[in-house]
Amino acid sequence: MKDTDKSINLTDLLFAEFCKKEFGINRGVYNTIEKCFFEKGIENVLDRRRLILEFLNYVGQRMIATNKVKFGPGGLTKLLNLYWDNKRK
């Protein structure tokens, strides 16, 4: 089993903690990302988690010295929409 497969099958709390540890995002950011993908029609939780990890890797270049992804005001929504639009091309 791949590491991604292991992480996406964690409980909700453990998956959110994994995202915090790996990407430095808090639970609120995690919930916003998950809600966005759900509203875009990704109903399967495992598919959403794969997309969450894919998105966080996509924005990984924005990581700063503290190993946190920093979005700024409105930045998360803009990046989510940009990611979604690019993914659907």
C-alpha positions as CSV (number, residue, x, y, z in Angstrom):
1,M,0.0,0.0,0.0
2,K,1.4,3.4,-1.0
3,D,1.8,6.2,1.6
4,T,-1.0,8.2,0.0
5,D,-3.3,5.2,0.3
6,K,-2.4,4.9,4.0
7,S,-3.0,8.6,4.7
8,I,-6.3,8.9,2.9
9,N,-7.7,6.0,4.9
10,L,-7.0,7.6,8.3
11,T,-9.8,8.8,10.5
12,D,-11.0,12.4,9.8
13,L,-9.1,13.8,12.8
14,L,-5.9,11.9,12.0
15,F,-6.1,12.9,8.3
16,A,-6.5,16.6,9.3
17,E,-3.5,16.2,11.7
18,F,-1.5,14.6,8.9
19,C,-2.2,17.6,6.7
20,K,-1.2,19.9,9.5
21,K,2.0,18.0,10.1
22,E,2.9,17.7,6.4
23,F,1.7,21.1,5.1
24,G,1.3,23.3,8.2
25,I,-2.4,24.0,7.5
26,N,-4.9,24.3,10.3
27,R,-8.2,22.5,10.6
28,G,-10.1,25.6,9.3
29,V,-8.1,25.6,6.0
30,Y,-8.5,21.8,5.7
31,N,-12.2,22.2,6.2
32,T,-12.4,25.0,3.6
33,I,-10.5,22.9,1.0
34,E,-12.7,19.8,1.7
35,K,-15.9,21.8,1.5
36,C,-14.8,23.4,-1.8
37,F,-14.2,20.0,-3.4
38,F,-17.5,18.6,-2.0
39,E,-19.4,21.6,-3.5
40,K,-17.7,21.0,-6.8
41,G,-19.3,17.5,-6.8
42,I,-16.6,15.3,-5.3
43,E,-18.9,13.3,-2.9
44,N,-16.6,10.3,-2.3
45,V,-14.5,11.1,0.8
46,L,-11.5,9.1,-0.5
47,D,-11.5,11.0,-3.8
48,R,-11.8,14.3,-1.9
49,R,-8.8,13.4,0.2
50,R,-6.7,12.5,-2.8
51,L,-7.6,15.9,-4.3
52,I,-6.8,17.6,-1.0
53,L,-3.3,16.1,-1.0
54,E,-2.9,16.8,-4.7
55,F,-3.9,20.4,-4.2
56,L,-1.6,20.8,-1.2
57,N,1.3,19.5,-3.3
58,Y,0.2,21.8,-6.1
59,V,0.6,24.8,-3.8
60,G,3.7,23.4,-2.1
61,Q,5.9,25.9,-3.9
62,R,4.3,28.5,-1.6
63,M,5.7,26.9,1.5
64,I,7.8,29.3,3.5
65,A,10.7,28.5,5.8
66,T,8.4,27.4,8.6
67,N,7.0,24.6,6.3
68,K,3.6,26.2,6.2
69,V,1.5,27.0,3.2
70,K,0.5,30.6,3.5
71,F,-2.5,31.8,1.4
72,G,-3.2,35.4,2.5
73,P,-6.6,37.1,2.4
74,G,-8.8,35.4,-0.3
75,G,-5.7,33.5,-1.5
76,L,-7.0,30.0,-0.7
77,T,-10.2,30.5,-2.7
78,K,-8.2,31.9,-5.6
79,L,-5.8,29.0,-5.6
80,L,-8.6,26.4,-5.2
81,N,-10.4,27.8,-8.3
82,L,-7.1,28.0,-10.3
83,Y,-6.3,24.5,-9.4
84,W,-9.8,23.3,-10.2
85,D,-9.8,25.1,-13.6
86,N,-6.4,23.7,-14.5
87,K,-7.3,20.2,-13.4
88,R,-10.5,20.2,-15.6
89,K,-8.7,21.2,-18.8
